Amino acid sequence: MKTQREFLPTDRYYFDFKKCTSSKGWAQVDTSQDASYFGTWANPFDLKVITYAEGDVTIQTADNVAEFKEEIKKMKDWNEENGHEFSGIDALCNERLKNRFTEIGMSEFLH
C-alpha cells in the first residue's frame, strides 16, 4: 500500500463535488464520523482510498484488489471497535461504480 499525505485547507465538499465524484469512479465510505471536516472516499477502479480530516488528506493506493478490500475492511472494523457506525459504501446511484464493487467481491460493503 502506497500512502501519500498532504494538507489542503478546504472542507469535505470539495471532495464530494469536485475531486471524488462518482463520474470519476469514487464512492463515499459512510460512517457516523462524517462531517464537513471529515470524509472518506474509495475508488475501486484505481484501488485508492482518500480520507480528509480537518485539512489533512491521506491518499492510499493499493497494489491489488485484495489489498484494497483489506483496507476497507480495516476501516469498517476500526469504526465499529471505536464506537462509530460504519454504514457502508455509497455508490451514489452510479451503476458502473456499483458493478465494479460487485465484480471485485465487495458487494457486502455497499448500501
Contacts in CASP RR format, 6 or more apart in sequence:
PFRMAT RR
TARGET T0000
AUTHOR 0000-0000-0000
METHOD contacts of the structure
MODEL  1
MKTQREFLPTDRYYFDFKKCTSSKGWAQVDTSQDASYFGTWANPFDLKVI
TYAEGDVTIQTADNVAEFKEEIKKMKDWNEENGHEFSGIDALCNERLKNR
FTEIGMSEFLH
1 60 0 8 1.000
1 61 0 8 1.000
1 62 0 8 1.000
1 63 0 8 1.000
1 67 0 8 1.000
1 71 0 8 1.000
2 60 0 8 1.000
2 61 0 8 1.000
2 63 0 8 1.000
3 58 0 8 1.000
3 59 0 8 1.000
3 60 0 8 1.000
3 61 0 8 1.000
4 58 0 8 1.000
4 59 0 8 1.000
4 60 0 8 1.000
4 61 0 8 1.000
5 56 0 8 1.000
5 57 0 8 1.000
5 58 0 8 1.000
5 59 0 8 1.000
6 57 0 8 1.000
6 59 0 8 1.000
7 55 0 8 1.000
7 56 0 8 1.000
7 57 0 8 1.000
8 14 0 8 1.000
8 52 0 8 1.000
8 55 0 8 1.000
8 57 0 8 1.000
9 55 0 8 1.000
10 55 0 8 1.000
11 36 0 8 1.000
11 37 0 8 1.000
12 34 0 8 1.000
12 35 0 8 1.000
12 36 0 8 1.000
12 37 0 8 1.000
12 38 0 8 1.000
12 39 0 8 1.000
12 52 0 8 1.000
13 36 0 8 1.000
15 39 0 8 1.000
15 41 0 8 1.000
15 50 0 8 1.000
15 52 0 8 1.000
16 28 0 8 1.000
19 26 0 8 1.000
19 50 0 8 1.000
20 26 0 8 1.000
20 28 0 8 1.000
20 41 0 8 1.000
20 43 0 8 1.000
20 50 0 8 1.000
22 91 0 8 1.000
22 92 0 8 1.000
22 93 0 8 1.000
22 94 0 8 1.000
22 97 0 8 1.000
23 94 0 8 1.000
24 43 0 8 1.000
25 43 0 8 1.000
25 44 0 8 1.000
25 45 0 8 1.000
25 46 0 8 1.000
25 94 0 8 1.000
25 96 0 8 1.000
25 97 0 8 1.000
25 100 0 8 1.000
26 41 0 8 1.000
26 42 0 8 1.000
26 43 0 8 1.000
26 50 0 8 1.000
26 97 0 8 1.000
27 41 0 8 1.000
27 42 0 8 1.000
27 43 0 8 1.000
27 44 0 8 1.000
27 89 0 8 1.000
27 90 0 8 1.000
27 91 0 8 1.000
27 92 0 8 1.000
27 94 0 8 1.000
27 97 0 8 1.000
27 101 0 8 1.000
28 39 0 8 1.000
28 40 0 8 1.000
28 41 0 8 1.000
28 89 0 8 1.000
28 90 0 8 1.000
28 92 0 8 1.000
29 39 0 8 1.000
29 40 0 8 1.000
29 41 0 8 1.000
29 42 0 8 1.000
29 49 0 8 1.000
29 72 0 8 1.000
29 75 0 8 1.000
29 88 0 8 1.000
29 89 0 8 1.000
29 90 0 8 1.000
30 86 0 8 1.000
30 87 0 8 1.000
30 88 0 8 1.000
30 89 0 8 1.000
30 90 0 8 1.000
30 111 0 8 1.000
31 39 0 8 1.000
31 40 0 8 1.000
31 75 0 8 1.000
31 79 0 8 1.000
31 84 0 8 1.000
31 85 0 8 1.000
31 86 0 8 1.000
31 87 0 8 1.000
31 88 0 8 1.000
32 79 0 8 1.000
32 84 0 8 1.000
32 85 0 8 1.000
32 87 0 8 1.000
33 39 0 8 1.000
33 79 0 8 1.000
33 84 0 8 1.000
37 52 0 8 1.000
37 53 0 8 1.000
37 54 0 8 1.000
37 55 0 8 1.000
38 51 0 8 1.000
38 52 0 8 1.000
38 53 0 8 1.000
38 54 0 8 1.000
39 51 0 8 1.000
39 52 0 8 1.000
39 53 0 8 1.000
40 49 0 8 1.000
40 50 0 8 1.000
40 51 0 8 1.000
40 52 0 8 1.000
40 75 0 8 1.000
41 49 0 8 1.000
41 50 0 8 1.000
42 48 0 8 1.000
42 49 0 8 1.000
42 68 0 8 1.000
42 72 0 8 1.000
42 89 0 8 1.000
43 49 0 8 1.000
43 50 0 8 1.000
44 68 0 8 1.000
44 97 0 8 1.000
44 100 0 8 1.000
44 101 0 8 1.000
44 104 0 8 1.000
44 106 0 8 1.000
45 100 0 8 1.000
46 61 0 8 1.000
47 61 0 8 1.000
47 62 0 8 1.000
47 63 0 8 1.000
47 64 0 8 1.000
47 65 0 8 1.000
47 67 0 8 1.000
47 68 0 8 1.000
48 59 0 8 1.000
48 60 0 8 1.000
48 61 0 8 1.000
48 62 0 8 1.000
49 59 0 8 1.000
49 60 0 8 1.000
49 62 0 8 1.000
49 68 0 8 1.000
49 71 0 8 1.000
49 72 0 8 1.000
49 75 0 8 1.000
50 57 0 8 1.000
50 58 0 8 1.000
50 59 0 8 1.000
50 60 0 8 1.000
51 57 0 8 1.000
51 58 0 8 1.000
51 60 0 8 1.000
60 71 0 8 1.000
62 68 0 8 1.000
62 71 0 8 1.000
65 104 0 8 1.000
68 104 0 8 1.000
69 104 0 8 1.000
69 105 0 8 1.000
69 106 0 8 1.000
72 89 0 8 1.000
72 106 0 8 1.000
72 109 0 8 1.000
75 86 0 8 1.000
76 86 0 8 1.000
76 88 0 8 1.000
76 109 0 8 1.000
79 85 0 8 1.000
79 86 0 8 1.000
80 86 0 8 1.000
87 111 0 8 1.000
88 109 0 8 1.000
88 110 0 8 1.000
88 111 0 8 1.000
89 101 0 8 1.000
89 106 0 8 1.000
89 109 0 8 1.000
89 110 0 8 1.000
89 111 0 8 1.000
90 110 0 8 1.000
90 111 0 8 1.000
91 97 0 8 1.000
91 98 0 8 1.000
91 101 0 8 1.000
91 110 0 8 1.000
98 110 0 8 1.000
101 107 0 8 1.000
101 109 0 8 1.000
101 110 0 8 1.000
102 110 0 8 1.000
END
